[in-house]
Amino acid sequence: MDYKNKDWLQNQYIDLKKNTYEISEICGCSRHTIGIWIKKHNIRKRSISELNKIRYRGNTDNLTKKICNKCGNLKLIKDFYIIQRSNRKDITIPNKCKDCHNKDCKKYNDKRKLSDQKRRILVLIHYSEGKLECKCCGEKNIEFLQLDHKNGDGAEHRKKLGGCRGSSMYRWVIRNNYPNMFRVLCVNCNFSKGAYGYCPHRNLPEDII
């Protein structure tokens, strides 16, 4: 059982379809060492798709553990998300465990959320002419400020863009070089304008006064 013997290693890896971890367990060395000798012997390494077909087709009954490529720890299969595509019989076990996957997702979402916040502030600064305040009542709390379609055609415009709203709208504004169709209002003023057609802060209808 000498991994330095090309014929033996090729038989284990190619013919018996064992992975580097299984071979390293037999030889009493690390899987990294097995990988080095596979390369030295010019043995063609399996692609990820080939590995999936060999190890994961149909079920995972014969596979109990897998090494996470992110943290490098040997974990049980239940610690990985199993992907089953509706139009295929085979299943795929990702190279990252659930913990690493969730951490990466959180890191990505936090980064995206921060980018969305910066983009929103940039757009609000532009349309409030650097004042960051409501055009109607002068509200300065940025948490309450939002874009308003000056001509009252917001629903029509969003429909034309396929339901674009929120962070998607801010991205659209920047991509389209800040079109002259918006202004900045606070939540209250914007809601009143959309629901009643006026804002109590100014221009009250005569029948309400």
PyMOL commands that set and color helices and strands:
alter all, ss='L'
color gray80, all
select helices_A, chain A and resi 6-15+20-27+31-40+48-55+77-79+98-127+142-144+154-160+167-175+187-196
alter helices_A, ss='H'
color red, helices_A
select strands_A, chain A and resi 65-67+74-76+83-84+91-92+145-149+182-186
alter strands_A, ss='S'
color yellow, strands_A
deselect
rebuild
show_as cartoon
